[in-house]
C-alpha cells in the first residue's frame, strides 16, 4: 500500500490512497473538503498548554488517581468534590492571576499528599458562606 505525503503546513498526518475519495463529478472544493476531513480526523488541533495549565491538569489527575485507592463510596464523593472545586476555581479565578493560581497549586499539592496517605479514609468539604443579615 502506498502512502501519500501531503504538505506539512496543511496536514499533520499521512493518509493511504485507499482512504482518499475516488474521483467523481463533484466540484474540486467538495473533494478537497472530503480529503481534509479524512486526513485530519485523528489529529489534535487544540492549542498547546502552558506549563501552569499542565500543572493544574496533573494535579487534577493526581486527585483522581488518589480517589481510586479509596472505597467506592468515598471515591465518588472525592471525585465530585474535586470536580466541583476545580470547576469553581476555573470560573472564579482570573487566568492572569498567576500568583493566586500558584498558591492554589501549592495548596492542592498539600491536600493531594494528605489524601494519598493510606491513613486518610476520605475527603470532607466545608462550604462557608456569609450569612445574610436583616436590617430591621
VMD Tcl script that builds the backbone (N, CA, C; Angstrom):
set m [mol new atoms 408]
animate dup $m
set s [atomselect $m all]
$s set {name element resname resid chain x y z} {
  {N N UNK 1 A 0.847 -1.156 0.000}
  {CA C UNK 1 A 0.000 0.000 0.000}
  {C C UNK 1 A 0.901 1.229 0.000}
  {N N UNK 2 A 0.665 2.172 -0.904}
  {CA C UNK 2 A 1.465 3.390 -0.988}
  {C C UNK 2 A 0.904 4.451 -0.064}
  {N N UNK 3 A 1.789 5.249 0.502}
  {CA C UNK 3 A 1.368 6.365 1.335}
  {C C UNK 3 A 1.457 7.652 0.547}
  {N N UNK 4 A 0.528 8.513 0.749}
  {CA C UNK 4 A 0.506 9.808 0.098}
  {C C UNK 4 A 0.973 10.835 1.113}
  {N N UNK 5 A 2.035 11.533 0.807}
  {CA C UNK 5 A 2.573 12.530 1.725}
  {C C UNK 5 A 2.096 13.906 1.276}
  {N N UNK 6 A 1.428 14.617 2.187}
  {CA C UNK 6 A 0.900 15.936 1.876}
  {C C UNK 6 A 1.756 17.008 2.545}
  {N N UNK 7 A 1.679 18.243 2.075}
  {CA C UNK 7 A 2.492 19.315 2.664}
  {C C UNK 7 A 2.242 19.447 4.157}
  {N N UNK 8 A 3.310 19.668 4.914}
  {CA C UNK 8 A 3.243 19.707 6.370}
  {C C UNK 8 A 2.387 20.865 6.882}
  {N N UNK 9 A 2.428 22.016 6.217}
  {CA C UNK 9 A 1.680 23.159 6.716}
  {C C UNK 9 A 0.162 22.975 6.592}
  {N N UNK 10 A -0.293 22.086 5.754}
  {CA C UNK 10 A -1.723 21.876 5.591}
  {C C UNK 10 A -2.258 20.757 6.447}
  {N N UNK 11 A -1.475 19.676 6.610}
  {CA C UNK 11 A -1.963 18.494 7.309}
  {C C UNK 11 A -0.835 17.934 8.160}
  {N N UNK 12 A -1.180 17.398 9.324}
  {CA C UNK 12 A -0.187 16.875 10.249}
  {C C UNK 12 A -0.114 15.361 10.267}
  {N N UNK 13 A -0.741 14.699 9.341}
  {CA C UNK 13 A -0.705 13.239 9.342}
  {C C UNK 13 A -0.634 12.712 7.919}
  {N N UNK 14 A -0.453 11.418 7.804}
  {CA C UNK 14 A -0.391 10.763 6.500}
  {C C UNK 14 A -1.682 10.006 6.256}
  {N N UNK 15 A -2.007 9.834 4.979}
  {CA C UNK 15 A -3.200 9.061 4.632}
  {C C UNK 15 A -2.816 8.052 3.572}
  {N N UNK 16 A -3.525 6.938 3.542}
  {CA C UNK 16 A -3.280 5.959 2.483}
  {C C UNK 16 A -4.158 6.316 1.294}
  {N N UNK 17 A -3.764 5.844 0.146}
  {CA C UNK 17 A -4.514 6.123 -1.077}
  {C C UNK 17 A -5.946 5.609 -0.953}
  {N N UNK 18 A -6.131 4.464 -0.311}
  {CA C UNK 18 A -7.481 3.904 -0.198}
  {C C UNK 18 A -8.378 4.732 0.701}
  {N N UNK 19 A -7.785 5.572 1.577}
  {CA C UNK 19 A -8.594 6.421 2.451}
  {C C UNK 19 A -9.162 7.634 1.717}
  {N N UNK 20 A -8.559 7.997 0.603}
  {CA C UNK 20 A -8.982 9.193 -0.114}
  {C C UNK 20 A -10.210 8.896 -0.962}
  {N N UNK 21 A -11.047 9.895 -1.192}
  {CA C UNK 21 A -12.241 9.667 -2.009}
  {C C UNK 21 A -11.859 9.395 -3.463}
  {N N UNK 22 A -12.675 8.618 -4.115}
  {CA C UNK 22 A -12.461 8.303 -5.525}
  {C C UNK 22 A -12.866 9.505 -6.382}
  {N N UNK 23 A -12.233 9.684 -7.537}
  {CA C UNK 23 A -12.626 10.782 -8.429}
  {C C UNK 23 A -14.091 10.650 -8.813}
  {N N UNK 24 A -14.751 11.770 -8.845}
  {CA C UNK 24 A -16.158 11.781 -9.218}
  {C C UNK 24 A -16.470 13.104 -9.884}
  {N N UNK 25 A -17.728 13.338 -10.097}
  {CA C UNK 25 A -18.139 14.568 -10.765}
  {C C UNK 25 A -18.328 15.720 -9.788}
  {N N UNK 26 A -17.893 15.540 -8.529}
  {CA C UNK 26 A -18.051 16.593 -7.537}
  {C C UNK 26 A -17.078 17.733 -7.814}
  {N N UNK 27 A -17.407 18.896 -7.307}
  {CA C UNK 27 A -16.541 20.057 -7.507}
  {C C UNK 27 A -15.230 19.866 -6.749}
  {N N UNK 28 A -14.147 20.502 -7.185}
  {CA C UNK 28 A -12.863 20.366 -6.505}
  {C C UNK 28 A -12.915 20.803 -5.035}
  {N N UNK 29 A -13.727 21.801 -4.722}
  {CA C UNK 29 A -13.831 22.265 -3.331}
  {C C UNK 29 A -14.416 21.182 -2.432}
  {N N UNK 30 A -15.435 20.475 -2.919}
  {CA C UNK 30 A -16.037 19.402 -2.129}
  {C C UNK 30 A -15.071 18.240 -1.948}
  {N N UNK 31 A -14.319 17.917 -3.010}
  {CA C UNK 31 A -13.332 16.848 -2.913}
  {C C UNK 31 A -12.243 17.205 -1.905}
  {N N UNK 32 A -11.790 18.446 -1.942}
  {CA C UNK 32 A -10.746 18.871 -1.008}
  {C C UNK 32 A -11.249 18.808 0.428}
  {N N UNK 33 A -12.501 19.182 0.655}
  {CA C UNK 33 A -13.072 19.106 1.996}
  {C C UNK 33 A -13.132 17.668 2.485}
  {N N UNK 34 A -13.478 16.728 1.591}
  {CA C UNK 34 A -13.520 15.318 1.972}
  {C C UNK 34 A -12.130 14.810 2.323}
  {N N UNK 35 A -11.140 15.198 1.514}
  {CA C UNK 35 A -9.767 14.772 1.770}
  {C C UNK 35 A -9.294 15.306 3.114}
  {N N UNK 36 A -9.535 16.588 3.379}
  {CA C UNK 36 A -9.121 17.192 4.645}
  {C C UNK 36 A -9.773 16.489 5.830}
  {N N UNK 37 A -11.073 16.171 5.706}
  {CA C UNK 37 A -11.760 15.527 6.824}
  {C C UNK 37 A -11.248 14.110 7.048}
  {N N UNK 38 A -10.909 13.386 5.996}
  {CA C UNK 38 A -10.381 12.027 6.142}
  {C C UNK 38 A -9.008 12.040 6.787}
  {N N UNK 39 A -8.172 12.999 6.395}
  {CA C UNK 39 A -6.782 13.008 6.841}
  {C C UNK 39 A -6.651 13.519 8.262}
  {N N UNK 40 A -7.355 14.580 8.612}
  {CA C UNK 40 A -7.177 15.208 9.921}
  {C C UNK 40 A -8.090 14.640 10.987}
  {N N UNK 41 A -8.786 13.553 10.696}
  {CA C UNK 41 A -9.765 13.011 11.629}
  {C C UNK 41 A -9.170 12.731 13.004}
  {N N UNK 42 A -7.978 12.149 13.090}
  {CA C UNK 42 A -7.405 11.793 14.375}
  {C C UNK 42 A -6.413 12.802 14.894}
  {N N UNK 43 A -6.112 13.829 14.132}
  {CA C UNK 43 A -5.093 14.789 14.536}
  {C C UNK 43 A -5.652 15.756 15.570}
  {N N UNK 44 A -4.820 16.112 16.520}
  {CA C UNK 44 A -5.200 17.067 17.541}
  {C C UNK 44 A -4.999 18.472 17.004}
  {N N UNK 45 A -6.030 19.278 17.037}
  {CA C UNK 45 A -5.923 20.632 16.522}
  {C C UNK 45 A -5.983 21.670 17.634}
  {N N UNK 46 A -6.010 21.244 18.903}
  {CA C UNK 46 A -6.098 22.176 20.013}
  {C C UNK 46 A -4.802 22.933 20.234}
  {N N UNK 47 A -4.908 24.026 20.966}
  {CA C UNK 47 A -3.741 24.842 21.277}
  {C C UNK 47 A -2.863 24.124 22.294}
  {N N UNK 48 A -1.587 24.452 22.278}
  {CA C UNK 48 A -0.662 23.861 23.246}
  {C C UNK 48 A -0.936 24.439 24.621}
  {N N UNK 49 A -0.730 23.624 25.648}
  {CA C UNK 49 A -0.978 24.056 27.014}
  {C C UNK 49 A 0.265 24.704 27.596}
  {N N UNK 50 A 0.057 25.705 28.438}
  {CA C UNK 50 A 1.178 26.333 29.127}
  {C C UNK 50 A 1.644 25.419 30.252}
  {N N UNK 51 A 2.779 25.735 30.833}
  {CA C UNK 51 A 3.311 24.932 31.927}
  {C C UNK 51 A 2.381 24.904 33.122}
  {N N UNK 52 A 1.780 26.060 33.429}
  {CA C UNK 52 A 0.874 26.129 34.569}
  {C C UNK 52 A -0.391 25.322 34.310}
  {N N UNK 53 A -0.903 25.354 33.080}
  {CA C UNK 53 A -2.085 24.558 32.739}
  {C C UNK 53 A -1.782 23.073 32.873}
  {N N UNK 54 A -0.573 22.673 32.463}
  {CA C UNK 54 A -0.175 21.276 32.610}
  {C C UNK 54 A -0.094 20.887 34.083}
  {N N UNK 55 A 0.377 21.799 34.929}
  {CA C UNK 55 A 0.450 21.508 36.370}
  {C C UNK 55 A -0.943 21.333 36.952}
  {N N UNK 56 A -1.880 22.184 36.537}
  {CA C UNK 56 A -3.255 22.095 37.045}
  {C C UNK 56 A -3.885 20.770 36.619}
  {N N UNK 57 A -3.719 20.408 35.353}
  {CA C UNK 57 A -4.282 19.134 34.882}
  {C C UNK 57 A -3.611 17.945 35.565}
  {N N UNK 58 A -2.305 18.040 35.803}
  {CA C UNK 58 A -1.594 16.973 36.507}
  {C C UNK 58 A -2.103 16.823 37.936}
  {N N UNK 59 A -2.367 17.948 38.587}
  {CA C UNK 59 A -2.909 17.912 39.947}
  {C C UNK 59 A -4.296 17.265 39.950}
  {N N UNK 60 A -5.139 17.643 38.983}
  {CA C UNK 60 A -6.478 17.069 38.885}
  {C C UNK 60 A -6.400 15.556 38.688}
  {N N UNK 61 A -5.534 15.118 37.769}
  {CA C UNK 61 A -5.376 13.676 37.543}
  {C C UNK 61 A -4.833 12.976 38.782}
  {N N UNK 62 A -3.948 13.664 39.511}
  {CA C UNK 62 A -3.427 13.095 40.750}
  {C C UNK 62 A -4.530 12.856 41.769}
  {N N UNK 63 A -5.457 13.803 41.868}
  {CA C UNK 63 A -6.586 13.624 42.781}
  {C C UNK 63 A -7.449 12.440 42.348}
  {N N UNK 64 A -7.669 12.307 41.048}
  {CA C UNK 64 A -8.491 11.190 40.572}
  {C C UNK 64 A -7.793 9.855 40.823}
  {N N UNK 65 A -6.466 9.825 40.653}
  {CA C UNK 65 A -5.720 8.592 40.940}
  {C C UNK 65 A -5.793 8.254 42.426}
  {N N UNK 66 A -5.654 9.270 43.268}
  {CA C UNK 66 A -5.727 9.040 44.715}
  {C C UNK 66 A -7.116 8.567 45.113}
  {N N UNK 67 A -8.140 9.064 44.430}
  {CA C UNK 67 A -9.512 8.649 44.743}
  {C C UNK 67 A -9.714 7.165 44.446}
  {N N UNK 68 A -9.006 6.648 43.458}
  {CA C UNK 68 A -9.163 5.232 43.102}
  {C C UNK 68 A -8.569 4.292 44.142}
  {N N UNK 69 A -7.803 4.820 45.084}
  {CA C UNK 69 A -7.244 3.970 46.137}
  {C C UNK 69 A -8.190 3.858 47.334}
  {N N UNK 70 A -9.276 4.606 47.317}
  {CA C UNK 70 A -10.233 4.615 48.426}
  {C C UNK 70 A -11.432 3.723 48.104}
  {N N UNK 71 A -12.328 3.572 49.062}
  {CA C UNK 71 A -13.513 2.738 48.858}
  {C C UNK 71 A -14.411 3.362 47.786}
  {N N UNK 72 A -15.266 2.548 47.158}
  {CA C UNK 72 A -16.113 3.062 46.065}
  {C C UNK 72 A -16.992 4.252 46.465}
  {N N UNK 73 A -17.576 4.198 47.661}
  {CA C UNK 73 A -18.430 5.328 48.064}
  {C C UNK 73 A -17.593 6.579 48.324}
  {N N UNK 74 A -16.424 6.410 48.933}
  {CA C UNK 74 A -15.528 7.553 49.153}
  {C C UNK 74 A -14.996 8.075 47.820}
  {N N UNK 75 A -14.738 7.173 46.890}
  {CA C UNK 75 A -14.225 7.567 45.571}
  {C C UNK 75 A -15.191 8.511 44.883}
  {N N UNK 76 A -16.487 8.164 44.884}
  {CA C UNK 76 A -17.486 9.020 44.239}
  {C C UNK 76 A -17.544 10.387 44.908}
  {N N UNK 77 A -17.485 10.390 46.234}
  {CA C UNK 77 A -17.536 11.654 46.970}
  {C C UNK 77 A -16.302 12.504 46.658}
  {N N UNK 78 A -15.122 11.893 46.661}
  {CA C UNK 78 A -13.883 12.620 46.375}
  {C C UNK 78 A -13.916 13.178 44.958}
  {N N UNK 79 A -14.327 12.361 44.001}
  {CA C UNK 79 A -14.373 12.817 42.611}
  {C C UNK 79 A -15.327 13.988 42.436}
  {N N UNK 80 A -16.474 13.944 43.101}
  {CA C UNK 80 A -17.436 15.046 42.963}
  {C C UNK 80 A -16.920 16.320 43.628}
  {N N UNK 81 A -16.285 16.197 44.795}
  {CA C UNK 81 A -15.740 17.367 45.480}
  {C C UNK 81 A -14.614 17.994 44.665}
  {N N UNK 82 A -13.703 17.157 44.179}
  {CA C UNK 82 A -12.565 17.656 43.404}
  {C C UNK 82 A -13.050 18.314 42.119}
  {N N UNK 83 A -13.977 17.666 41.428}
  {CA C UNK 83 A -14.511 18.217 40.191}
  {C C UNK 83 A -15.176 19.569 40.440}
  {N N UNK 84 A -15.994 19.654 41.489}
  {CA C UNK 84 A -16.686 20.902 41.803}
  {C C UNK 84 A -15.694 22.005 42.169}
  {N N UNK 85 A -14.660 21.665 42.925}
  {CA C UNK 85 A -13.672 22.665 43.346}
  {C C UNK 85 A -12.873 23.186 42.147}
  {N N UNK 86 A -12.436 22.296 41.277}
  {CA C UNK 86 A -11.690 22.731 40.098}
  {C C UNK 86 A -12.577 23.565 39.176}
  {N N UNK 87 A -13.818 23.138 39.001}
  {CA C UNK 87 A -14.743 23.887 38.141}
  {C C UNK 87 A -15.022 25.272 38.735}
  {N N UNK 88 A -15.216 25.327 40.055}
  {CA C UNK 88 A -15.481 26.605 40.717}
  {C C UNK 88 A -14.296 27.556 40.554}
  {N N UNK 89 A -13.087 27.035 40.775}
  {CA C UNK 89 A -11.902 27.883 40.638}
  {C C UNK 89 A -11.672 28.306 39.192}
  {N N UNK 90 A -12.027 27.467 38.237}
  {CA C UNK 90 A -11.832 27.849 36.837}
  {C C UNK 90 A -12.724 29.020 36.454}
  {N N UNK 91 A -13.866 29.145 37.124}
  {CA C UNK 91 A -14.777 30.242 36.818}
  {C C UNK 91 A -14.472 31.493 37.640}
  {N N UNK 92 A -13.988 31.326 38.872}
  {CA C UNK 92 A -13.781 32.475 39.756}
  {C C UNK 92 A -12.413 33.129 39.630}
  {N N UNK 93 A -11.394 32.352 39.297}
  {CA C UNK 93 A -10.025 32.864 39.306}
  {C C UNK 93 A -9.664 33.376 37.917}
  {N N UNK 94 A -9.121 34.606 37.876}
  {CA C UNK 94 A -8.662 35.186 36.623}
  {C C UNK 94 A -7.450 34.412 36.114}
  {N N UNK 95 A -7.426 34.094 34.833}
  {CA C UNK 95 A -6.345 33.287 34.258}
  {C C UNK 95 A -4.991 33.976 34.315}
  {N N UNK 96 A -4.987 35.282 34.462}
  {CA C UNK 96 A -3.723 36.025 34.501}
  {C C UNK 96 A -3.228 36.266 35.922}
  {N N UNK 97 A -3.964 35.801 36.903}
  {CA C UNK 97 A -3.571 35.960 38.304}
  {C C UNK 97 A -2.667 34.793 38.691}
  {N N UNK 98 A -1.425 34.826 38.185}
  {CA C UNK 98 A -0.508 33.700 38.330}
  {C C UNK 98 A -0.134 33.436 39.784}
  {N N UNK 99 A -0.025 34.490 40.576}
  {CA C UNK 99 A 0.368 34.310 41.979}
  {C C UNK 99 A -0.694 33.502 42.723}
  {N N UNK 100 A -1.966 33.846 42.517}
  {CA C UNK 100 A -3.037 33.128 43.196}
  {C C UNK 100 A -3.152 31.693 42.675}
  {N N UNK 101 A -2.953 31.508 41.366}
  {CA C UNK 101 A -3.009 30.151 40.799}
  {C C UNK 101 A -1.876 29.303 41.371}
  {N N UNK 102 A -0.681 29.886 41.505}
  {CA C UNK 102 A 0.438 29.146 42.106}
  {C C UNK 102 A 0.131 28.790 43.555}
  {N N UNK 103 A -0.516 29.720 44.278}
  {CA C UNK 103 A -0.925 29.429 45.659}
  {C C UNK 103 A -1.900 28.253 45.686}
  {N N UNK 104 A -2.896 28.269 44.773}
  {CA C UNK 104 A -3.866 27.175 44.732}
  {C C UNK 104 A -3.189 25.856 44.378}
  {N N UNK 105 A -2.192 25.894 43.484}
  {CA C UNK 105 A -1.454 24.676 43.139}
  {C C UNK 105 A -0.707 24.129 44.352}
  {N N UNK 106 A -0.032 25.012 45.106}
  {CA C UNK 106 A 0.696 24.552 46.305}
  {C C UNK 106 A -0.270 23.967 47.330}
  {N N UNK 107 A -1.398 24.647 47.542}
  {CA C UNK 107 A -2.396 24.151 48.491}
  {C C UNK 107 A -2.968 22.811 48.031}
  {N N UNK 108 A -3.226 22.690 46.723}
  {CA C UNK 108 A -3.752 21.444 46.184}
  {C C UNK 108 A -2.766 20.299 46.324}
  {N N UNK 109 A -1.473 20.568 46.124}
  {CA C UNK 109 A -0.458 19.519 46.268}
  {C C UNK 109 A -0.386 19.022 47.705}
  {N N UNK 110 A -0.517 19.937 48.665}
  {CA C UNK 110 A -0.527 19.525 50.069}
  {C C UNK 110 A -1.749 18.658 50.366}
  {N N UNK 111 A -2.904 19.065 49.832}
  {CA C UNK 111 A -4.116 18.280 50.039}
  {C C UNK 111 A -4.013 16.911 49.370}
  {N N UNK 112 A -3.385 16.889 48.187}
  {CA C UNK 112 A -3.203 15.614 47.483}
  {C C UNK 112 A -2.277 14.692 48.270}
  {N N UNK 113 A -1.213 15.245 48.858}
  {CA C UNK 113 A -0.314 14.431 49.680}
  {C C UNK 113 A -1.063 13.825 50.859}
  {N N UNK 114 A -1.926 14.620 51.488}
  {CA C UNK 114 A -2.709 14.108 52.610}
  {C C UNK 114 A -3.688 13.031 52.151}
  {N N UNK 115 A -4.340 13.268 51.004}
  {CA C UNK 115 A -5.320 12.307 50.503}
  {C C UNK 115 A -4.647 11.012 50.071}
  {N N UNK 116 A -3.418 11.114 49.553}
  {CA C UNK 116 A -2.700 9.926 49.080}
  {C C UNK 116 A -2.220 9.043 50.217}
  {N N UNK 117 A -2.184 9.573 51.424}
  {CA C UNK 117 A -1.751 8.793 52.574}
  {C C UNK 117 A -2.722 7.642 52.826}
  {N N UNK 118 A -2.190 6.455 53.125}
  {CA C UNK 118 A -3.094 5.323 53.391}
  {C C UNK 118 A -3.921 5.518 54.665}
  {N N UNK 119 A -3.471 6.414 55.547}
  {CA C UNK 119 A -4.221 6.670 56.782}
  {C C UNK 119 A -5.461 7.523 56.533}
  {N N UNK 120 A -5.500 8.231 55.429}
  {CA C UNK 120 A -6.646 9.084 55.123}
  {C C UNK 120 A -7.749 8.234 54.518}
  {N N UNK 121 A -8.919 8.312 55.124}
  {CA C UNK 121 A -10.045 7.499 54.691}
  {C C UNK 121 A -10.853 8.204 53.612}
  {N N UNK 122 A -11.061 9.512 53.751}
  {CA C UNK 122 A -11.891 10.234 52.792}
  {C C UNK 122 A -11.567 11.705 52.783}
  {N N UNK 123 A -12.418 12.462 52.141}
  {CA C UNK 123 A -12.224 13.893 51.969}
  {C C UNK 123 A -13.495 14.579 52.417}
  {N N UNK 124 A -13.354 15.612 53.223}
  {CA C UNK 124 A -14.536 16.367 53.623}
  {C C UNK 124 A -14.447 17.755 53.019}
  {N N UNK 125 A -15.575 18.381 52.905}
  {CA C UNK 125 A -15.660 19.663 52.232}
  {C C UNK 125 A -16.526 20.571 53.071}
  {N N UNK 126 A -16.013 21.735 53.392}
  {CA C UNK 126 A -16.754 22.691 54.204}
  {C C UNK 126 A -17.083 23.888 53.339}
  {N N UNK 127 A -18.357 24.166 53.178}
  {CA C UNK 127 A -18.801 25.293 52.367}
  {C C UNK 127 A -19.260 26.391 53.313}
  {N N UNK 128 A -18.462 27.433 53.407}
  {CA C UNK 128 A -18.773 28.535 54.305}
  {C C UNK 128 A -19.259 29.704 53.475}
  {N N UNK 129 A -20.419 30.196 53.813}
  {CA C UNK 129 A -20.942 31.379 53.125}
  {C C UNK 129 A -21.300 32.423 54.162}
  {N N UNK 130 A -21.258 33.674 53.754}
  {CA C UNK 130 A -21.591 34.759 54.667}
  {C C UNK 130 A -23.099 34.786 54.891}
  {N N UNK 131 A -23.515 34.807 56.154}
  {CA C UNK 131 A -24.957 34.831 56.424}
  {C C UNK 131 A -25.531 36.195 56.023}
  {N N UNK 132 A -26.737 36.185 55.533}
  {CA C UNK 132 A -27.426 37.409 55.161}
  {C C UNK 132 A -27.999 38.041 56.421}
  {N N UNK 133 A -27.713 39.290 56.641}
  {CA C UNK 133 A -28.225 39.979 57.821}
  {C C UNK 133 A -29.416 40.835 57.425}
  {N N UNK 134 A -30.376 40.905 58.328}
  {CA C UNK 134 A -31.566 41.713 58.061}
  {C C UNK 134 A -31.375 43.065 58.728}
  {N N UNK 135 A -31.727 44.071 58.012}
  {CA C UNK 135 A -31.726 45.427 58.578}
  {C C UNK 135 A -33.166 45.774 58.932}
  {N N UNK 136 A -33.521 45.671 60.233}
  {CA C UNK 136 A -34.899 45.927 60.648}
  {C C UNK 136 A -34.970 47.160 61.473}
}
mol reanalyze $m
mol bondsrecalc $m
mol representation Tube
mol addrep $m
